[in-house]
Amino acid sequence: MSNKCPQCGLVNFRSSEACTRCQYPLTESENIPSKGAFSKPRILKRVGVFLFASLFAIIGFYVSLVVSAKPVVSGDLKSVDRAVALLDERGFTDETWYLKYLTSFRSSDNWLNASVEKENAYAATNFPFEIMTLYPAFFSIPIDDTERAAILLHEAKHLQGQDEKAAYEFVWKNRVRLGWTSKKYAESEIWQNVRKQTKEYSPNLFVCEFKDLGDCTE
């Protein structure tokens, strides 16, 4: 470092003991910058760089999930819109909000979902990126929009960060409110599969001997 005079600002040679202009004594302590003066800005800069890099990585990860999967075609998207509207009509406002404003619907697996083995899946959700994949079975197997709404209601709970147990319990406990009842749907594949999965994840809902089929929610 060069010796900069703290009095007149003249830059002197490093070996100078006094300023050649004003003769102000140049001691070593006056020419060594304080480490503490630079520590805080340096730490803040590093934190800022880290946060920016993290945000960039998260955005890049999200974009890679979206672009690696096919979008839902307009015809199928109309079925989704009807099912979401039905949920809204039946008072599932929180779940509807996630489906309307946060969810990116895709029709094929992204690179992350493709690495996970699935069997007889109707839909899959990537939390917290709010990406929902709707498989062909979602459109072909349900007998109407009410059953599609039941599937979306289940996946909406995943969009909210809830696990399979909570999602199955919520749908099963609210099936009457949705209009999805055994009187009309007991023979449907969706009903039977959901009831089976709900019983596996929440057997406590099916231990009422005084109820039909032991279902405590009937």
C-alpha positions as CSV (number, residue, x, y, z in Angstrom):
1,M,0.0,0.0,0.0
2,S,1.1,3.6,-0.6
3,N,1.2,6.1,2.2
4,K,-1.7,8.5,1.8
5,C,-1.5,11.6,4.0
6,P,-4.6,11.8,6.2
7,Q,-4.2,15.5,6.5
8,C,-3.7,16.8,2.9
9,G,-4.5,13.6,0.9
10,L,-1.2,13.5,-1.0
11,V,-0.1,9.9,-1.9
12,N,3.5,9.4,-0.7
13,F,5.9,6.6,-1.2
14,R,5.5,3.6,1.0
15,S,8.8,4.3,2.7
16,S,8.0,7.9,3.5
17,E,7.9,8.7,7.2
18,A,6.3,12.1,6.7
19,C,4.2,13.8,4.0
20,T,6.4,15.6,1.5
21,R,3.8,18.3,1.1
22,C,2.7,19.1,4.6
23,Q,5.3,17.2,6.7
24,Y,2.5,15.3,8.5
25,P,4.0,12.2,10.2
26,L,2.9,9.0,8.4
27,T,2.8,6.2,10.9
28,E,2.1,2.6,10.1
29,S,-1.2,2.6,12.1
30,E,-2.5,5.4,10.0
31,N,-1.9,3.6,6.7
32,I,-3.3,0.2,7.6
33,P,-7.0,0.1,6.9
34,S,-9.2,-1.2,9.7
35,K,-10.5,-4.7,9.0
36,G,-13.6,-4.1,11.0
37,A,-14.6,-1.2,8.6
38,F,-14.8,-3.6,5.7
39,S,-16.2,-6.7,7.4
40,K,-19.9,-5.7,7.6
41,P,-20.3,-4.6,3.9
42,R,-18.3,-7.6,2.8
43,I,-20.6,-10.0,4.7
44,L,-23.7,-8.3,3.4
45,K,-22.3,-8.5,-0.1
46,R,-21.7,-12.2,0.3
47,V,-25.2,-12.8,1.7
48,G,-26.7,-10.9,-1.2
49,V,-24.7,-12.9,-3.8
50,F,-25.8,-16.1,-2.0
51,L,-29.5,-15.1,-2.0
52,F,-29.4,-14.1,-5.6
53,A,-27.7,-17.4,-6.6
54,S,-30.3,-19.4,-4.6
55,L,-33.2,-17.5,-6.2
56,F,-31.7,-18.0,-9.6
57,A,-31.3,-21.8,-9.0
58,I,-34.9,-22.1,-7.7
59,I,-36.3,-20.3,-10.7
60,G,-34.2,-22.4,-13.1
61,F,-35.3,-25.6,-11.4
62,Y,-39.0,-24.5,-11.7
63,V,-38.6,-23.6,-15.4
64,S,-36.9,-26.9,-16.1
65,L,-39.9,-28.8,-14.5
66,V,-42.4,-26.8,-16.6
67,V,-40.7,-26.9,-20.0
68,S,-39.8,-30.6,-19.7
69,A,-43.6,-31.5,-19.6
70,K,-46.3,-31.0,-22.1
71,P,-49.1,-28.5,-21.4
72,V,-52.7,-29.6,-21.1
73,V,-54.5,-29.2,-24.4
74,S,-57.4,-26.7,-24.6
75,G,-60.1,-29.4,-24.8
76,D,-58.9,-31.2,-21.7
77,L,-58.4,-27.8,-19.9
78,K,-62.1,-27.1,-20.2
79,S,-62.8,-30.3,-18.2
80,V,-60.3,-29.0,-15.5
81,D,-62.0,-25.6,-15.5
82,R,-65.4,-27.2,-15.0
83,A,-64.1,-29.3,-12.1
84,V,-62.4,-26.3,-10.4
85,A,-65.6,-24.2,-10.9
86,L,-67.6,-27.0,-9.2
87,L,-65.2,-26.9,-6.2
88,D,-65.6,-23.2,-6.0
89,E,-69.4,-23.6,-6.1
90,R,-69.3,-26.1,-3.3
91,G,-67.4,-23.7,-1.0
92,F,-63.8,-25.1,-1.3
93,T,-62.5,-21.5,-1.7
94,D,-58.9,-22.1,-0.3
95,E,-58.3,-25.1,-2.5
96,T,-59.9,-23.4,-5.5
97,W,-57.6,-20.4,-5.1
98,Y,-54.5,-22.6,-5.3
99,L,-55.9,-24.3,-8.4
100,K,-56.9,-21.1,-10.2
101,Y,-54.0,-18.8,-9.5
102,L,-50.9,-20.9,-8.5
103,T,-51.1,-24.2,-10.3
104,S,-49.4,-24.9,-13.6
105,F,-51.2,-27.9,-15.2
106,R,-49.2,-30.3,-17.3
107,S,-50.3,-33.4,-19.3
108,S,-47.1,-35.4,-19.1
109,D,-44.3,-36.1,-16.6
110,N,-41.6,-33.6,-16.1
111,W,-38.0,-34.9,-15.7
112,L,-38.5,-35.2,-11.9
113,N,-41.8,-37.1,-12.0
114,A,-40.4,-39.4,-14.7
115,S,-37.8,-40.7,-12.3
116,V,-40.5,-42.0,-9.9
117,E,-42.4,-45.2,-10.5
118,K,-46.2,-44.7,-10.5
119,E,-49.1,-47.1,-10.8
120,N,-52.6,-46.2,-11.8
121,A,-52.1,-42.6,-11.1
122,Y,-54.7,-39.9,-12.0
123,A,-52.6,-36.9,-11.1
124,A,-49.3,-35.9,-9.4
125,T,-48.2,-32.7,-7.7
126,N,-44.8,-31.1,-7.3
127,F,-44.7,-29.1,-4.0
128,P,-43.8,-26.3,-3.4
129,F,-43.5,-25.5,-7.2
130,E,-47.3,-25.9,-7.6
131,I,-47.1,-28.0,-10.7
132,M,-49.8,-30.6,-11.3
133,T,-49.6,-33.4,-13.8
134,L,-52.9,-34.7,-15.1
135,Y,-52.5,-38.2,-16.6
136,P,-54.8,-39.6,-19.3
137,A,-56.7,-41.6,-16.6
138,F,-57.8,-38.3,-15.0
139,F,-59.9,-37.5,-18.1
140,S,-61.0,-41.0,-19.2
141,I,-61.9,-42.9,-15.9
142,P,-64.0,-40.5,-13.9
143,I,-67.7,-40.7,-14.8
144,D,-68.2,-36.9,-14.6
145,D,-66.8,-33.5,-13.4
146,T,-67.7,-34.3,-9.8
147,E,-65.2,-37.2,-9.7
148,R,-62.6,-35.0,-11.4
149,A,-63.2,-32.4,-8.8
150,A,-62.6,-35.0,-6.1
151,I,-59.2,-35.8,-7.6
152,L,-58.3,-32.1,-7.9
153,L,-59.4,-31.6,-4.3
154,H,-57.0,-34.3,-3.2
155,E,-54.2,-32.8,-5.2
156,A,-55.0,-29.3,-3.9
157,K,-54.2,-30.5,-0.4
158,H,-50.7,-31.5,-1.7
159,L,-50.4,-28.0,-3.2
160,Q,-50.9,-26.8,0.3
161,G,-48.1,-29.0,1.6
162,Q,-50.2,-31.8,3.2
163,D,-49.3,-35.5,3.0
164,E,-51.3,-38.4,1.5
165,K,-53.1,-39.2,4.8
166,A,-54.3,-35.7,5.3
167,A,-55.4,-35.4,1.6
168,Y,-57.4,-38.7,1.6
169,E,-59.0,-37.8,4.9
170,F,-60.1,-34.4,3.8
171,V,-61.7,-35.6,0.5
172,W,-63.4,-38.5,2.3
173,K,-64.8,-36.3,5.1
174,N,-66.0,-33.7,2.6
175,R,-67.4,-36.0,-0.1
176,V,-71.1,-35.2,0.7
177,R,-70.4,-31.5,0.6
178,L,-68.8,-32.1,-2.8
179,G,-71.9,-34.1,-4.0
180,W,-69.8,-37.2,-4.3
181,T,-71.8,-39.8,-2.5
182,S,-72.1,-43.6,-2.5
183,K,-75.7,-43.4,-3.7
184,K,-74.5,-42.4,-7.2
185,Y,-70.8,-43.3,-7.3
186,A,-70.4,-46.5,-5.2
187,E,-69.7,-48.6,-8.3
188,S,-67.3,-46.2,-10.0
189,E,-63.6,-47.0,-10.2
190,I,-62.6,-43.7,-8.7
191,W,-64.9,-44.1,-5.7
192,Q,-63.7,-47.7,-5.0
193,N,-60.0,-46.7,-5.4
194,V,-60.2,-43.6,-3.2
195,R,-62.2,-45.5,-0.5
196,K,-59.6,-48.3,-0.5
197,Q,-56.7,-45.8,-0.2
198,T,-58.4,-43.8,2.5
199,K,-59.0,-47.0,4.5
200,E,-55.3,-47.8,4.2
201,Y,-54.1,-44.3,5.2
202,S,-56.8,-43.6,7.8
203,P,-58.2,-46.9,9.1
204,N,-59.6,-45.0,12.1
205,L,-62.3,-43.7,9.8
206,F,-63.6,-47.2,9.3
207,V,-63.9,-48.7,12.8
208,C,-67.5,-47.8,13.6
209,E,-69.3,-51.1,13.8
210,F,-72.7,-49.4,14.1
211,K,-72.3,-47.7,10.8
212,D,-72.7,-49.0,7.2
213,L,-69.5,-50.8,6.2
214,G,-67.9,-49.5,9.4
215,D,-67.5,-46.0,7.9
216,C,-67.5,-43.4,10.7
217,T,-68.0,-40.6,8.2
218,E,-71.3,-42.0,6.8
